Amino acid sequence: MRAIVFPGQGSQRRGMGAGLFERFPDLVREADAVLGYSIATLCLTDPDGVLNRTAFTQPAIYVVSCLDYRARFGAGPAPHFLAGHSVGEYAALEAAGAVDFATGLRLVQKRAEVMAEADGGRLAAVVGLDPDAVERLVAGCGIAGIEIANINSPTQVVVGGPDEAVRTFTALCGERGHRAVPLRVSGAFHTGAMAAARERFRDFLGTVTFRTPAIPVIANLTARPHDPACFADTLSRHVASPVLWMRSVEYLLAAGVERFEEIGTVPILTPMIAAIRAQATPVAAGFARAFGCSGPLVAGSLGGGIAGPALVSALARGGVLSMLDTEGLETAAVEAALAGLGADPQVRGRFGLSITADPENPDADGRLVDLAHRHAVRCVEARGYAEPSPALRRYRREAGNRIIARVQDADALAAFAGPPDGERAVDALCVDLHPWRMPGGGGAPFDLLRAALARRDALGPAAPFVGVSDIGGTPESVWGLLALGADFVMAGGVFLTADEAALDAPLRDALRAADAADVRLVPDWRHPAFATASLAFAEDGVARRAAVLQRLYLQDGITDEELQAAGLSGAPDAGPDAVRGWLRAAAVRDLRPRLIPCDGTLVPFNRRRRGAGWPSGFAALTLAEFLCPPRPPDPATERTAS
């Protein structure tokens, strides 16, 4: 995969753009009309000596970057991603089609104006310390007003604040043997000192209409692809917020980007990218590349439509592979959700579809596979299968399609992994670490994980990836599983608490407050003959009734008196199999909507969240970034936070 990156302030120099202005005379005339002066004269000769002044620097960088992109890449294949450092982000947005050339220039001109007018303050680059060390230094220095302004690379972090505060901080760094270099800038850019500039820029952004980018553009504010619905908020906030350049490159590396190409003749960002690449954590890079996601975290299905279009869309925009629910939904509802998601180019092809085996309706997965094909869904999560079905095999034979099979016993593991010299039925196996899932079915869950990892290692390059589900509720648990050798972790119940989960607000609030006493083990009816059960958030009465229905289903004979004692009526008088089918249908119809599936992640996550003082509402992408940051959590920092 390939990304093109655009430099920011600091890349300007007299003579920039030579050879470009005459190639694009129409755009140059357009720029002159917007700016009110000759952009070519400013860049090539700078007769008034103003090129290094922010109000002139930023428009010059934007224009030259846009022209250089057209000259070098305009006729070639589009890159997979675009990114820009600070003001370079605007040229990236123009290249992606989010704004036209003149609109982007007006944005940059206004941005430069409001930032240049924010008097006072300065920046200093701390060289040689990693970002976590600089953050601890800033937090513990006792100097009011010092903030992180740029996280550029593993050894370069920029801080900013009032003049005197930055001078004091620079001196403190020297006393402690650290190198801090003052930068020649006119303000404390990307810090709280830009608050007034942020609000003025926000007002101006409200007058601009943005288009959906044709190519994902990484936002400096979030180190994730821009959400087209939030352009004005994201761009205005970034004026007074840090440039997360290192996090942005880490995101691109995790997404599978192998080739970076920089706009401009002098490499500014390329050395930073090399330093980031050298220290990037190589965890699950192969899985991320194969599945087109940003890292080794997958958001599994939740059932009943809870992992619906809003949740899937939010995670897909952030590069997290997520699974759209189908269980319990009519085909028409699933198709409508797929059509809506597929209409968004920022989401299309970036999510998966969950398909659950239904022994009583074996043709159901064929219909869902057909929907996946029709709407170009390239990944399927297969749940509850003992072996690959014909529909799943047909789906995987299509070029580019991927299957993640969730397995709960050794037989399913063998059936999906495939023999060394035979057809591999899936691309990834996900081991459910729930000892209660299949009583008597597959041994201790960690034994199954070890068997899956051993099989992967024995099969070599042809082996499917191996993941783990239902256990990652904190960063430590996720990274612990990755350290054991898993290629990815599939999180589930924690996403029930996300703002985008399709739950009523009171229920979501109750789940956010849930502790161990609020979660129960109840029948899930996925495999009734095996008495399968799952953790759920449920009222006591609902859980007791579910247990009664399961007991009746499993016993050899059911009398009318037992049915009446359980408050059941209307059972068919057509033999035990018909009664069992009727009981299962009653349980699914009457009880499943009142059993909100949870797993082992919810309780530790809630305890950790409360201890860290999280706000009452939080987005799905926030949860994903908490669970699986680009680097393992710092134990010292985590002890403090908890």
Secondary structure, 3 states (H helix, E strand, C coil): CEEEEECCCCCCCCCCCCCCCCCCHHHHHHHHHHHCCCHHHHHHCCCCCCCCCHHHHHHHHHHHHHHHHHHHHCCCCCCCEEEECCCHHHHHHHHCCCCCHHHHHHHHHHHHHHHHCCCCCEEEEEECCCHHHHHHHHHHCCCCCCEEEEEEECCEEEEEECHHHHHHHHHHHHHCCCEEEECCCCCCCCCHHHHHHHHHHHHHHCCCCCCCCCCCEEECCCCEECCHHHHHHHHHHHHCCCECHHHHHHHHHHCCCCEEEECCCCCCHHHHHHHHHHHCCCCCHHHHHHHCCCCCEEECCCCCCCCCHHHHHHHHHCCCEEEECCCCCCHHHHHHHHHHHHCCCCCCCCCEEEEECCCCCCCHHHHHHHHHHHCCCCEEEEECCCCCCHHHHHHHHCCCCEEEEEECCHHHHHHHHCCCCCCCCCCEEEEECCCCCCCCCCCCHHHHHHHHHHHHHHHHHHCCEEEEECCCCCHHHHHHHHHHCCCEEEECHHHHHCCCCCCCHHHHHHHHHCCHHHEEEEECCCCHHHCCEEEEECCHHHHHHHHHHHHHHHCCCCCHHHHHHCCCCCCCCCCHHHHHHHHHHHHHHHCHHHCEECCCCHHHHHHHHHHHCCCCCCCHHHHHHHHCCCCCCCHHHHHHHC
